[in-house]
Amino acid sequence: MRSGRSAGSHARVRPGGSRLYGLQMQVEETIAFVTDEPTGLEIRINFGVFAGRDATSAELEELGKLLVPEAGEVSIVGEERHDMAEGSEVVLHQVRVAVVPERVPEDLAERRAFCERLVGLAEIWARQCINERRAEITEL
């Protein structure tokens, strides 16, 4: 049996040669999610976690073109956020999309479906941006 550590391996090798077996964990990749805000809905896209960079202005415009037919009116912000505490700092490249309350359905089932459609579009957009930019970098 082959031993070693790789991204697909469930075992790790200790320096002494004995194996340490770990539990298999499945980490869900959350690219986009919705939050209820007093000013309406906000979709937050964890762009930098997956892309390793900020979204460009052109990419934000493309996101708007995807969302406006569904949401009517949106406000999109690409931001670099710094969360700091003593001894640590986190830099987050995030995209926030605000949807005004007038465009959000009041019925709970309709609201849920509306949110799912917007999050789905945001995830499609993010994956396309990430894949296109990766392709550009690997072609250099």
N, CA, C and O atoms as CSV, one atom per row, in Angstrom:
chain,resi,resn,atom,element,x,y,z
A,1,MET,N,N,0.829,-1.171,0.000
A,1,MET,CA,C,0.000,0.000,0.000
A,1,MET,C,C,0.878,1.239,0.000
A,1,MET,O,O,1.861,1.323,0.735
A,2,ARG,N,N,0.510,2.189,-0.827
A,2,ARG,CA,C,1.260,3.427,-0.951
A,2,ARG,C,C,0.901,4.361,0.188
A,2,ARG,O,O,-0.269,4.477,0.553
A,3,SER,N,N,1.894,5.025,0.751
A,3,SER,CA,C,1.599,6.004,1.787
A,3,SER,C,C,2.099,7.361,1.333
A,3,SER,O,O,3.015,7.464,0.518
A,4,GLY,N,N,1.493,8.379,1.866
A,4,GLY,CA,C,1.881,9.748,1.509
A,4,GLY,C,C,0.735,10.673,1.777
A,4,GLY,O,O,-0.327,10.254,2.237
A,5,ARG,N,N,0.945,11.907,1.497
A,5,ARG,CA,C,-0.088,12.906,1.737
A,5,ARG,C,C,-0.348,13.652,0.451
A,5,ARG,O,O,0.575,14.158,-0.188
A,6,SER,N,N,-1.588,13.716,0.083
A,6,SER,CA,C,-1.985,14.483,-1.088
A,6,SER,C,C,-3.354,15.077,-0.817
A,6,SER,O,O,-3.971,14.798,0.211
A,7,ALA,N,N,-3.818,15.886,-1.733
A,7,ALA,CA,C,-5.113,16.527,-1.539
A,7,ALA,C,C,-6.229,15.501,-1.455
A,7,ALA,O,O,-7.253,15.754,-0.820
A,8,GLY,N,N,-6.052,14.356,-2.080
A,8,GLY,CA,C,-7.093,13.343,-2.065
A,8,GLY,C,C,-6.877,12.259,-1.040
A,8,GLY,O,O,-7.679,11.328,-0.969
A,9,SER,N,N,-5.843,12.334,-0.251
A,9,SER,CA,C,-5.528,11.301,0.723
A,9,SER,C,C,-6.273,11.541,2.021
A,9,SER,O,O,-6.411,12.684,2.457
A,10,HIS,N,N,-6.761,10.455,2.652
A,10,HIS,CA,C,-7.428,10.571,3.935
A,10,HIS,C,C,-6.461,10.309,5.077
A,10,HIS,O,O,-6.845,10.405,6.242
A,11,ALA,N,N,-5.221,9.981,4.766
A,11,ALA,CA,C,-4.251,9.662,5.808
A,11,ALA,C,C,-3.073,10.614,5.731
A,11,ALA,O,O,-2.761,11.154,4.670
A,12,ARG,N,N,-2.425,10.811,6.868
A,12,ARG,CA,C,-1.202,11.596,6.914
A,12,ARG,C,C,-0.090,10.688,7.421
A,12,ARG,O,O,-0.340,9.752,8.181
A,13,VAL,N,N,1.109,10.962,7.006
A,13,VAL,CA,C,2.249,10.155,7.440
A,13,VAL,C,C,3.023,10.932,8.493
A,13,VAL,O,O,3.392,12.088,8.282
A,14,ARG,N,N,3.260,10.298,9.608
A,14,ARG,CA,C,4.074,10.902,10.667
A,14,ARG,C,C,5.536,10.635,10.366
A,14,ARG,O,O,5.855,9.667,9.676
A,15,PRO,N,N,6.440,11.481,10.876
A,15,PRO,CA,C,7.865,11.281,10.622
A,15,PRO,C,C,8.361,9.891,11.027
A,15,PRO,O,O,9.267,9.362,10.383
A,16,GLY,N,N,7.803,9.294,12.057
A,16,GLY,CA,C,8.232,7.971,12.504
A,16,GLY,C,C,7.725,6.852,11.616
A,16,GLY,O,O,8.114,5.700,11.803
A,17,GLY,N,N,6.887,7.151,10.678
A,17,GLY,CA,C,6.390,6.147,9.755
A,17,GLY,C,C,5.009,5.625,10.110
A,17,GLY,O,O,4.383,4.983,9.267
A,18,SER,N,N,4.501,5.865,11.307
A,18,SER,CA,C,3.163,5.388,11.646
A,18,SER,C,C,2.137,6.319,11.021
A,18,SER,O,O,2.398,7.507,10.826
A,19,ARG,N,N,0.985,5.778,10.714
A,19,ARG,CA,C,-0.046,6.559,10.050
A,19,ARG,C,C,-1.030,7.118,11.045
A,19,ARG,O,O,-1.378,6.463,12.027
A,20,LEU,N,N,-1.473,8.315,10.792
A,20,LEU,CA,C,-2.501,8.954,11.596
A,20,LEU,C,C,-3.725,9.068,10.710
A,20,LEU,O,O,-3.707,9.778,9.705
A,21,TYR,N,N,-4.782,8.375,11.080
A,21,TYR,CA,C,-6.000,8.406,10.273
A,21,TYR,C,C,-6.924,9.489,10.790
A,21,TYR,O,O,-7.191,9.578,11.988
A,22,GLY,N,N,-7.398,10.294,9.891
A,22,GLY,CA,C,-8.290,11.382,10.269
A,22,GLY,C,C,-9.685,11.126,9.743
A,22,GLY,O,O,-9.899,10.248,8.906
A,23,LEU,N,N,-10.611,11.886,10.231
A,23,LEU,CA,C,-11.971,11.806,9.750
A,23,LEU,C,C,-12.080,12.562,8.438
A,23,LEU,O,O,-11.469,13.616,8.255
A,24,GLN,N,N,-12.851,12.017,7.551
A,24,GLN,CA,C,-13.066,12.696,6.284
A,24,GLN,C,C,-14.083,13.806,6.519
A,24,GLN,O,O,-15.184,13.554,7.008
A,25,MET,N,N,-13.710,15.037,6.169
A,25,MET,CA,C,-14.606,16.173,6.316
A,25,MET,C,C,-14.914,16.737,4.946
A,25,MET,O,O,-14.036,16.853,4.091
A,26,GLN,N,N,-16.147,17.077,4.756
A,26,GLN,CA,C,-16.538,17.705,3.512
A,26,GLN,C,C,-16.779,19.179,3.805
A,26,GLN,O,O,-17.648,19.519,4.607
A,27,VAL,N,N,-16.026,20.042,3.169
A,27,VAL,CA,C,-16.157,21.472,3.369
A,27,VAL,C,C,-16.985,22.029,2.223
A,27,VAL,O,O,-16.644,21.873,1.051
A,28,GLU,N,N,-18.068,22.676,2.586
A,28,GLU,CA,C,-18.926,23.262,1.573
A,28,GLU,C,C,-18.334,24.589,1.133
A,28,GLU,O,O,-17.976,25.424,1.964
A,29,GLU,N,N,-18.233,24.776,-0.148
A,29,GLU,CA,C,-17.695,26.016,-0.686
A,29,GLU,C,C,-18.830,27.021,-0.849
A,29,GLU,O,O,-19.607,26.940,-1.800
A,30,THR,N,N,-18.921,27.950,0.065
A,30,THR,CA,C,-19.959,28.968,-0.007
A,30,THR,C,C,-19.384,30.181,-0.709
A,30,THR,O,O,-18.588,30.933,-0.147
A,31,ILE,N,N,-19.804,30.351,-1.946
A,31,ILE,CA,C,-19.338,31.495,-2.712
A,31,ILE,C,C,-20.234,32.702,-2.443
A,31,ILE,O,O,-19.744,33.818,-2.271
A,32,ALA,N,N,-21.546,32.474,-2.407
A,32,ALA,CA,C,-22.485,33.577,-2.233
A,32,ALA,C,C,-23.591,33.189,-1.260
A,32,ALA,O,O,-23.992,32.028,-1.181
A,33,PHE,N,N,-24.078,34.187,-0.521
A,33,PHE,CA,C,-25.186,33.963,0.404
A,33,PHE,C,C,-25.956,35.260,0.584
A,33,PHE,O,O,-25.461,36.336,0.249
A,34,VAL,N,N,-27.179,35.155,1.117
A,34,VAL,CA,C,-28.053,36.314,1.281
A,34,VAL,C,C,-28.167,36.662,2.761
A,34,VAL,O,O,-28.218,35.783,3.621
A,35,THR,N,N,-28.205,37.956,3.037
A,35,THR,CA,C,-28.509,38.433,4.391
A,35,THR,C,C,-29.668,39.419,4.294
A,35,THR,O,O,-29.778,40.166,3.322
A,36,ASP,N,N,-30.524,39.415,5.303
A,36,ASP,CA,C,-31.595,40.407,5.381
A,36,ASP,C,C,-31.049,41.642,6.077
A,36,ASP,O,O,-30.502,41.563,7.177
A,37,GLU,N,N,-31.202,42.750,5.438
A,37,GLU,CA,C,-30.742,44.028,5.979
A,37,GLU,C,C,-31.949,44.950,6.115
A,37,GLU,O,O,-32.952,44.745,5.431
A,38,PRO,N,N,-31.879,45.951,6.971
A,38,PRO,CA,C,-32.998,46.900,7.096
A,38,PRO,C,C,-33.310,47.605,5.767
A,38,PRO,O,O,-34.438,48.038,5.530
A,39,THR,N,N,-32.306,47.708,4.924
A,39,THR,CA,C,-32.484,48.392,3.640
A,39,THR,C,C,-32.825,47.431,2.505
A,39,THR,O,O,-32.777,47.828,1.341
A,40,GLY,N,N,-33.164,46.190,2.807
A,40,GLY,CA,C,-33.500,45.195,1.784
A,40,GLY,C,C,-32.627,43.963,1.925
A,40,GLY,O,O,-32.107,43.676,3.004
A,41,LEU,N,N,-32.473,43.245,0.841
A,41,LEU,CA,C,-31.616,42.070,0.838
A,41,LEU,C,C,-30.202,42.443,0.427
A,41,LEU,O,O,-29.993,43.381,-0.341
A,42,GLU,N,N,-29.243,41.707,0.942
A,42,GLU,CA,C,-27.859,41.888,0.508
A,42,GLU,C,C,-27.287,40.518,0.184
A,42,GLU,O,O,-27.357,39.593,0.993
A,43,ILE,N,N,-26.725,40.404,-0.996
A,43,ILE,CA,C,-26.026,39.188,-1.393
A,43,ILE,C,C,-24.553,39.466,-1.177
A,43,ILE,O,O,-24.026,40.473,-1.651
A,44,ARG,N,N,-23.897,38.581,-0.467
A,44,ARG,CA,C,-22.457,38.722,-0.243
A,44,ARG,C,C,-21.756,37.609,-0.996
A,44,ARG,O,O,-22.121,36.438,-0.894
A,45,ILE,N,N,-20.746,37.996,-1.753
A,45,ILE,CA,C,-19.997,37.054,-2.577
A,45,ILE,C,C,-18.566,37.025,-2.076
A,45,ILE,O,O,-17.869,38.039,-2.104
A,46,ASN,N,N,-18.132,35.868,-1.621
A,46,ASN,CA,C,-16.772,35.677,-1.112
A,46,ASN,C,C,-15.803,35.531,-2.279
A,46,ASN,O,O,-15.194,34.477,-2.467
A,47,PHE,N,N,-15.670,36.575,-3.042
A,47,PHE,CA,C,-14.906,36.525,-4.288
A,47,PHE,C,C,-13.429,36.235,-4.055
A,47,PHE,O,O,-12.864,35.349,-4.696
A,48,GLY,N,N,-12.812,36.959,-3.161
A,48,GLY,CA,C,-11.374,36.836,-2.952
A,48,GLY,C,C,-10.946,35.491,-2.403
A,48,GLY,O,O,-9.841,35.029,-2.686
A,49,VAL,N,N,-11.812,34.852,-1.615
A,49,VAL,CA,C,-11.473,33.537,-1.057
A,49,VAL,C,C,-11.198,32.546,-2.181
A,49,VAL,O,O,-10.298,31.713,-2.078
A,50,PHE,N,N,-11.978,32.641,-3.252
A,50,PHE,CA,C,-11.856,31.694,-4.354
A,50,PHE,C,C,-11.010,32.213,-5.504
A,50,PHE,O,O,-10.359,31.433,-6.198
A,51,ALA,N,N,-11.015,33.534,-5.712
A,51,ALA,CA,C,-10.263,34.103,-6.834
A,51,ALA,C,C,-8.872,34.556,-6.422
A,51,ALA,O,O,-7.970,34.620,-7.258
A,52,GLY,N,N,-8.684,34.870,-5.145
A,52,GLY,CA,C,-7.396,35.364,-4.677
A,52,GLY,C,C,-7.105,36.787,-5.120
A,52,GLY,O,O,-5.950,37.209,-5.168
A,53,ARG,N,N,-8.158,37.522,-5.443
A,53,ARG,CA,C,-7.998,38.889,-5.949
A,53,ARG,C,C,-9.324,39.635,-5.836
A,53,ARG,O,O,-10.353,39.051,-5.498
A,54,ASP,N,N,-9.281,40.942,-6.124
A,54,ASP,CA,C,-10.503,41.740,-6.196
A,54,ASP,C,C,-11.213,41.473,-7.515
A,54,ASP,O,O,-10.589,41.054,-8.490
A,55,ALA,N,N,-12.505,41.713,-7.543
A,55,ALA,CA,C,-13.245,41.685,-8.805
A,55,ALA,C,C,-12.966,42.987,-9.545
A,55,ALA,O,O,-12.884,44.047,-8.925
A,56,THR,N,N,-12.821,42.916,-10.856
A,56,THR,CA,C,-12.576,44.113,-11.663
A,56,THR,C,C,-13.879,44.875,-11.890
A,56,THR,O,O,-14.965,44.333,-11.689
A,57,SER,N,N,-13.767,46.122,-12.306
A,57,SER,CA,C,-14.954,46.927,-12.631
A,57,SER,C,C,-15.767,46.277,-13.736
A,57,SER,O,O,-16.997,46.247,-13.680
A,58,ALA,N,N,-15.080,45.761,-14.733
A,58,ALA,CA,C,-15.782,45.098,-15.840
A,58,ALA,C,C,-16.539,43.866,-15.347
A,58,ALA,O,O,-17.648,43.595,-15.806
A,59,GLU,N,N,-15.943,43.120,-14.417
A,59,GLU,CA,C,-16.623,41.939,-13.866
A,59,GLU,C,C,-17.846,42.348,-13.052
A,59,GLU,O,O,-18.879,41.679,-13.108
A,60,LEU,N,N,-17.739,43.445,-12.292
A,60,LEU,CA,C,-18.885,43.930,-11.525
A,60,LEU,C,C,-20.017,44.379,-12.448
A,60,LEU,O,O,-21.190,44.176,-12.137
A,61,GLU,N,N,-19.668,44.984,-13.572
A,61,GLU,CA,C,-20.679,45.381,-14.558
A,61,GLU,C,C,-21.386,44.156,-15.130
A,61,GLU,O,O,-22.599,44.178,-15.339
A,62,GLU,N,N,-20.634,43.094,-15.382
A,62,GLU,CA,C,-21.226,41.843,-15.888
A,62,GLU,C,C,-22.191,41.252,-14.863
A,62,GLU,O,O,-23.251,40.741,-15.224
A,63,LEU,N,N,-21.825,41.321,-13.595
A,63,LEU,CA,C,-22.712,40.836,-12.539
A,63,LEU,C,C,-24.016,41.627,-12.557
A,63,LEU,O,O,-25.098,41.050,-12.451
A,64,GLY,N,N,-23.913,42.935,-12.690
A,64,GLY,CA,C,-25.114,43.772,-12.776
A,64,GLY,C,C,-26.003,43.381,-13.935
A,64,GLY,O,O,-27.224,43.324,-13.789
A,65,LYS,N,N,-25.405,43.110,-15.089
A,65,LYS,CA,C,-26.187,42.700,-16.268
A,65,LYS,C,C,-26.929,41.388,-16.033
A,65,LYS,O,O,-28.014,41.176,-16.575
A,66,LEU,N,N,-26.345,40.516,-15.227
A,66,LEU,CA,C,-27.013,39.252,-14.892
A,66,LEU,C,C,-28.163,39.450,-13.906
A,66,LEU,O,O,-29.203,38.802,-14.024
A,67,LEU,N,N,-27.975,40.343,-12.936
A,67,LEU,CA,C,-28.940,40.479,-11.849
A,67,LEU,C,C,-30.093,41.428,-12.140
A,67,LEU,O,O,-31.197,41.211,-11.643
A,68,VAL,N,N,-29.871,42.466,-12.926
A,68,VAL,CA,C,-30.922,43.472,-13.169
A,68,VAL,C,C,-32.185,42.863,-13.781
A,68,VAL,O,O,-33.276,43.234,-13.348
A,69,PRO,N,N,-32.114,41.958,-14.754
A,69,PRO,CA,C,-33.357,41.376,-15.271
A,69,PRO,C,C,-34.167,40.638,-14.200
A,69,PRO,O,O,-35.392,40.564,-14.297
A,70,GLU,N,N,-33.516,40.107,-13.210
A,70,GLU,CA,C,-34.191,39.373,-12.139
A,70,GLU,C,C,-34.617,40.283,-10.991
A,70,GLU,O,O,-35.730,40.150,-10.482
A,71,ALA,N,N,-33.747,41.206,-10.576
A,71,ALA,CA,C,-33.992,42.024,-9.387
A,71,ALA,C,C,-34.473,43.431,-9.692
A,71,ALA,O,O,-34.942,44.131,-8.794
A,72,GLY,N,N,-34.367,43.855,-10.937
A,72,GLY,CA,C,-34.815,45.197,-11.305
A,72,GLY,C,C,-33.786,46.268,-11.063
A,72,GLY,O,O,-33.325,46.917,-12.002
A,73,GLU,N,N,-33.422,46.459,-9.812
A,73,GLU,CA,C,-32.456,47.499,-9.451
A,73,GLU,C,C,-31.524,46.943,-8.387
A,73,GLU,O,O,-31.979,46.408,-7.376
A,74,VAL,N,N,-30.223,47.068,-8.610
A,74,VAL,CA,C,-29.240,46.589,-7.637
A,74,VAL,C,C,-28.137,47.624,-7.455
A,74,VAL,O,O,-27.891,48.454,-8.330
A,75,SER,N,N,-27.489,47.556,-6.321
A,75,SER,CA,C,-26.308,48.363,-6.051
A,75,SER,C,C,-25.186,47.372,-5.747
A,75,SER,O,O,-25.326,46.514,-4.875
A,76,ILE,N,N,-24.072,47.497,-6.472
A,76,ILE,CA,C,-22.979,46.530,-6.335
A,76,ILE,C,C,-21.731,47.246,-5.838
A,76,ILE,O,O,-21.339,48.286,-6.367
A,77,VAL,N,N,-21.114,46.667,-4.805
A,77,VAL,CA,C,-19.894,47.219,-4.224
A,77,VAL,C,C,-18.832,46.124,-4.179
A,77,VAL,O,O,-19.067,45.047,-3.631
A,78,GLY,N,N,-17.672,46.402,-4.752
A,78,GLY,CA,C,-16.514,45.529,-4.593
A,78,GLY,C,C,-15.637,46.152,-3.527
A,78,GLY,O,O,-15.269,47.322,-3.633
A,79,GLU,N,N,-15.296,45.384,-2.499
A,79,GLU,CA,C,-14.560,45.987,-1.394
A,79,GLU,C,C,-13.421,45.103,-0.912
A,79,GLU,O,O,-13.424,43.884,-1.082
A,80,GLU,N,N,-12.457,45.765,-0.308
A,80,GLU,CA,C,-11.384,45.089,0.413
A,80,GLU,C,C,-11.587,45.450,1.871
A,80,GLU,O,O,-11.459,46.609,2.263
A,81,ARG,N,N,-11.902,44.450,2.663
A,81,ARG,CA,C,-12.208,44.682,4.074
A,81,ARG,C,C,-11.089,44.120,4.931
A,81,ARG,O,O,-10.573,43.035,4.661
A,82,HIS,N,N,-10.718,44.861,5.965
A,82,HIS,CA,C,-9.677,44.424,6.901
A,82,HIS,C,C,-10.326,44.219,8.267
A,82,HIS,O,O,-10.829,45.167,8.871
A,83,ASP,N,N,-10.313,42.994,8.743
A,83,ASP,CA,C,-10.777,42.689,10.093
A,83,ASP,C,C,-9.540,42.442,10.944
A,83,ASP,O,O,-8.722,41.577,10.632
A,84,MET,N,N,-9.412,43.212,12.024
A,84,MET,CA,C,-8.195,43.131,12.838
A,84,MET,C,C,-8.520,42.879,14.297
A,84,MET,O,O,-9.533,43.337,14.825
A,85,ALA,N,N,-7.640,42.145,14.919
A,85,ALA,CA,C,-7.666,41.909,16.357
A,85,ALA,C,C,-6.221,41.858,16.802
A,85,ALA,O,O,-5.311,41.811,15.974
A,86,GLU,N,N,-6.008,41.866,18.097
A,86,GLU,CA,C,-4.646,41.790,18.577
A,86,GLU,C,C,-4.015,40.480,18.109
A,86,GLU,O,O,-4.502,39.394,18.423
A,87,GLY,N,N,-2.940,40.600,17.366
A,87,GLY,CA,C,-2.216,39.419,16.889
A,87,GLY,C,C,-2.739,38.811,15.606
A,87,GLY,O,O,-2.193,37.803,15.156
A,88,SER,N,N,-3.779,39.377,14.988
A,88,SER,CA,C,-4.261,38.806,13.732
A,88,SER,C,C,-4.899,39.873,12.846
A,88,SER,O,O,-5.386,40.896,13.327
A,89,GLU,N,N,-4.884,39.611,11.561
A,89,GLU,CA,C,-5.512,40.483,10.583
A,89,GLU,C,C,-6.006,39.625,9.440
A,89,GLU,O,O,-5.295,38.745,8.955
A,90,VAL,N,N,-7.223,39.884,9.015
A,90,VAL,CA,C,-7.803,39.178,7.888
A,90,VAL,C,C,-8.164,40.210,6.832
A,90,VAL,O,O,-8.827,41.205,7.127
A,91,VAL,N,N,-7.729,39.970,5.607
A,91,VAL,CA,C,-8.079,40.830,4.482
A,91,VAL,C,C,-9.061,40.057,3.618
A,91,VAL,O,O,-8.787,38.932,3.201
A,92,LEU,N,N,-10.200,40.667,3.355
A,92,LEU,CA,C,-11.272,40.003,2.634
A,92,LEU,C,C,-11.625,40.805,1.386
A,92,LEU,O,O,-11.922,41.997,1.467
A,93,HIS,N,N,-11.591,40.148,0.244
A,93,HIS,CA,C,-12.041,40.756,-1.013
A,93,HIS,C,C,-13.455,40.234,-1.232
A,93,HIS,O,O,-13.659,39.055,-1.520
A,94,GLN,N,N,-14.423,41.128,-1.093
A,94,GLN,CA,C,-15.818,40.722,-1.099
A,94,GLN,C,C,-16.610,41.591,-2.059
A,94,GLN,O,O,-16.265,42.749,-2.293
A,95,VAL,N,N,-17.666,41.027,-2.610
A,95,VAL,CA,C,-18.604,41.777,-3.435
A,95,VAL,C,C,-19.948,41.741,-2.716
A,95,VAL,O,O,-20.415,40.684,-2.292
A,96,ARG,N,N,-20.559,42.912,-2.589
A,96,ARG,CA,C,-21.877,43.007,-1.958
A,96,ARG,C,C,-22.870,43.553,-2.971
A,96,ARG,O,O,-22.590,44.523,-3.676
A,97,VAL,N,N,-24.032,42.917,-3.031
A,97,VAL,CA,C,-25.100,43.351,-3.927
A,97,VAL,C,C,-26.317,43.675,-3.070
A,97,VAL,O,O,-26.828,42.807,-2.362
A,98,ALA,N,N,-26.779,44.911,-3.132
A,98,ALA,CA,C,-27.967,45.329,-2.377
A,98,ALA,C,C,-29.180,45.351,-3.301
A,98,ALA,O,O,-29.125,45.850,-4.425
A,99,VAL,N,N,-30.275,44.795,-2.792
A,99,VAL,CA,C,-31.554,44.797,-3.508
A,99,VAL,C,C,-32.541,45.553,-2.635
A,99,VAL,O,O,-32.734,45.202,-1.470
A,100,VAL,N,N,-33.168,46.589,-3.185
A,100,VAL,CA,C,-34.086,47.432,-2.406
A,100,VAL,C,C,-35.310,46.626,-1.974
A,100,VAL,O,O,-35.728,45.710,-2.683
A,101,PRO,N,N,-35.889,46.959,-0.813
A,101,PRO,CA,C,-37.022,46.187,-0.276
A,101,PRO,C,C,-38.219,46.093,-1.224
A,101,PRO,O,O,-38.928,45.086,-1.235
A,102,GLU,N,N,-38.440,47.136,-2.013
A,102,GLU,CA,C,-39.598,47.135,-2.923
A,102,GLU,C,C,-39.532,46.015,-3.955
A,102,GLU,O,O,-40.560,45.599,-4.489
A,103,ARG,N,N,-38.326,45.526,-4.237
A,103,ARG,CA,C,-38.146,44.479,-5.244
A,103,ARG,C,C,-38.173,43.067,-4.644
A,103,ARG,O,O,-38.161,42.078,-5.378
A,104,VAL,N,N,-38.209,42.977,-3.322
A,104,VAL,CA,C,-38.156,41.683,-2.634
A,104,VAL,C,C,-39.573,41.217,-2.331
A,104,VAL,O,O,-40.333,41.936,-1.683
A,105,PRO,N,N,-39.941,40.014,-2.794
A,105,PRO,CA,C,-41.295,39.502,-2.515
A,105,PRO,C,C,-41.560,39.371,-1.016
A,105,PRO,O,O,-40.669,39.014,-0.246
A,106,GLU,N,N,-42.802,39.668,-0.614
A,106,GLU,CA,C,-43.179,39.545,0.796
A,106,GLU,C,C,-43.522,38.105,1.164
A,106,GLU,O,O,-43.238,37.663,2.278
A,107,ASP,N,N,-44.131,37.376,0.232
A,107,ASP,CA,C,-44.482,35.978,0.478
A,107,ASP,C,C,-43.211,35.169,0.720
A,107,ASP,O,O,-42.255,35.265,-0.048
A,108,LEU,N,N,-43.201,34.372,1.789
A,108,LEU,CA,C,-42.001,33.653,2.199
A,108,LEU,C,C,-41.480,32.700,1.123
A,108,LEU,O,O,-40.275,32.658,0.876
A,109,ALA,N,N,-42.352,31.948,0.488
A,109,ALA,CA,C,-41.928,30.997,-0.551
A,109,ALA,C,C,-41.372,31.735,-1.771
A,109,ALA,O,O,-40.358,31.335,-2.342
A,110,GLU,N,N,-42.047,32.814,-2.159
A,110,GLU,CA,C,-41.573,33.613,-3.294
A,110,GLU,C,C,-40.242,34.269,-2.964
A,110,GLU,O,O,-39.346,34.343,-3.805
A,111,ARG,N,N,-40.125,34.746,-1.729
A,111,ARG,CA,C,-38.878,35.389,-1.280
A,111,ARG,C,C,-37.723,34.398,-1.317
A,111,ARG,O,O,-36.633,34.733,-1.781
A,112,ARG,N,N,-37.954,33.186,-0.834
A,112,ARG,CA,C,-36.921,32.147,-0.835
A,112,ARG,C,C,-36.481,31.828,-2.271
A,112,ARG,O,O,-35.288,31.722,-2.555
A,113,ALA,N,N,-37.456,31.679,-3.164
A,113,ALA,CA,C,-37.140,31.384,-4.570
A,113,ALA,C,C,-36.369,32.537,-5.208
A,113,ALA,O,O,-35.424,32.310,-5.964
A,114,PHE,N,N,-36.769,33.767,-4.907
A,114,PHE,CA,C,-36.099,34.966,-5.407
A,114,PHE,C,C,-34.636,34.981,-4.958
A,114,PHE,O,O,-33.733,35.221,-5.759
A,115,CYS,N,N,-34.414,34.722,-3.665
A,115,CYS,CA,C,-33.056,34.696,-3.109
A,115,CYS,C,C,-32.225,33.590,-3.762
A,115,CYS,O,O,-31.063,33.808,-4.105
A,116,GLU,N,N,-32.808,32.422,-3.934
A,116,GLU,CA,C,-32.090,31.308,-4.561
A,116,GLU,C,C,-31.677,31.644,-5.990
A,116,GLU,O,O,-30.571,31.306,-6.413
A,117,ARG,N,N,-32.557,32.307,-6.733
A,117,ARG,CA,C,-32.216,32.698,-8.109
A,117,ARG,C,C,-31.060,33.695,-8.122
A,117,ARG,O,O,-30.129,33.560,-8.916
A,118,LEU,N,N,-31.120,34.690,-7.248
A,118,LEU,CA,C,-30.055,35.702,-7.210
A,118,LEU,C,C,-28.721,35.101,-6.775
A,118,LEU,O,O,-27.683,35.394,-7.368
A,119,VAL,N,N,-28.748,34.266,-5.750
A,119,VAL,CA,C,-27.518,33.619,-5.286
A,119,VAL,C,C,-26.969,32.708,-6.378
A,119,VAL,O,O,-25.759,32.661,-6.598
A,120,GLY,N,N,-27.841,31.994,-7.052
A,120,GLY,CA,C,-27.403,31.127,-8.155
A,120,GLY,C,C,-26.715,31.915,-9.256
A,120,GLY,O,O,-25.671,31.498,-9.758
A,121,LEU,N,N,-27.290,33.048,-9.636
A,121,LEU,CA,C,-26.669,33.900,-10.658
A,121,LEU,C,C,-25.330,34.446,-10.180
A,121,LEU,O,O,-24.369,34.502,-10.948
A,122,ALA,N,N,-25.265,34.847,-8.917
A,122,ALA,CA,C,-24.014,35.370,-8.361
A,122,ALA,C,C,-22.928,34.295,-8.353
A,122,ALA,O,O,-21.766,34.582,-8.642
A,123,GLU,N,N,-23.300,33.070,-8.025
A,123,GLU,CA,C,-22.324,31.973,-8.019
A,123,GLU,C,C,-21.845,31.648,-9.427
A,123,GLU,O,O,-20.657,31.400,-9.636
A,124,ILE,N,N,-22.753,31.646,-10.387
A,124,ILE,CA,C,-22.370,31.407,-11.788
A,124,ILE,C,C,-21.381,32.481,-12.231
A,124,ILE,O,O,-20.344,32.177,-12.821
A,125,TRP,N,N,-21.712,33.738,-11.940
A,125,TRP,CA,C,-20.828,34.857,-12.299
A,125,TRP,C,C,-19.448,34.684,-11.679
A,125,TRP,O,O,-18.434,34.811,-12.365
A,126,ALA,N,N,-19.411,34.393,-10.371
A,126,ALA,CA,C,-18.124,34.264,-9.677
A,126,ALA,C,C,-17.290,33.130,-10.277
A,126,ALA,O,O,-16.095,33.301,-10.519
A,127,ARG,N,N,-17.905,31.995,-10.513
A,127,ARG,CA,C,-17.166,30.854,-11.086
A,127,ARG,C,C,-16.621,31.181,-12.486
A,127,ARG,O,O,-15.505,30.794,-12.832
A,128,GLN,N,N,-17.420,31.895,-13.279
A,128,GLN,CA,C,-16.944,32.294,-14.609
A,128,GLN,C,C,-15.751,33.235,-14.502
A,128,GLN,O,O,-14.764,33.070,-15.219
A,129,CYS,N,N,-15.835,34.205,-13.624
A,129,CYS,CA,C,-14.729,35.158,-13.432
A,129,CYS,C,C,-13.465,34.433,-12.979
A,129,CYS,O,O,-12.376,34.683,-13.497
A,130,ILE,N,N,-13.616,33.556,-12.031
A,130,ILE,CA,C,-12.470,32.824,-11.485
A,130,ILE,C,C,-11.840,31.959,-12.559
A,130,ILE,O,O,-10.617,31.944,-12.704
A,131,ASN,N,N,-12.657,31.239,-13.315
A,131,ASN,CA,C,-12.131,30.353,-14.355
A,131,ASN,C,C,-11.487,31.108,-15.503
A,131,ASN,O,O,-10.458,30.677,-16.022
A,132,GLU,N,N,-12.074,32.226,-15.908
A,132,GLU,CA,C,-11.502,33.019,-16.999
A,132,GLU,C,C,-10.155,33.589,-16.616
A,132,GLU,O,O,-9.217,33.553,-17.413
A,133,ARG,N,N,-10.045,34.108,-15.427
A,133,ARG,CA,C,-8.793,34.735,-14.988
A,133,ARG,C,C,-7.704,33.697,-14.773
A,133,ARG,O,O,-6.538,33.957,-15.070
A,134,ARG,N,N,-8.065,32.524,-14.262
A,134,ARG,CA,C,-7.104,31.440,-14.112
A,134,ARG,C,C,-6.559,31.023,-15.461
A,134,ARG,O,O,-5.369,30.744,-15.609
A,135,ALA,N,N,-7.452,30.985,-16.448
A,135,ALA,CA,C,-7.017,30.600,-17.796
A,135,ALA,C,C,-6.018,31.616,-18.330
A,135,ALA,O,O,-5.022,31.240,-18.949
A,136,GLU,N,N,-6.275,32.904,-18.095
A,136,GLU,CA,C,-5.360,33.943,-18.566
A,136,GLU,C,C,-3.982,33.789,-17.924
A,136,GLU,O,O,-2.962,33.930,-18.598
A,137,ILE,N,N,-3.956,33.508,-16.654
A,137,ILE,CA,C,-2.683,33.380,-15.940
A,137,ILE,C,C,-1.914,32.155,-16.404
A,137,ILE,O,O,-0.698,32.225,-16.578
A,138,THR,N,N,-2.593,31.039,-16.608
A,138,THR,CA,C,-1.889,29.817,-17.019
A,138,THR,C,C,-1.404,29.892,-18.453
A,138,THR,O,O,-0.491,29.157,-18.830
A,139,GLU,N,N,-1.997,30.766,-19.265
A,139,GLU,CA,C,-1.565,30.906,-20.651
A,139,GLU,C,C,-0.303,31.739,-20.795
A,139,GLU,O,O,0.312,31.742,-21.861
A,140,LEU,N,N,0.094,32.443,-19.745
A,140,LEU,CA,C,1.290,33.314,-19.827
A,140,LEU,C,C,2.564,32.526,-19.910
A,140,LEU,O,O,3.646,33.107,-19.984
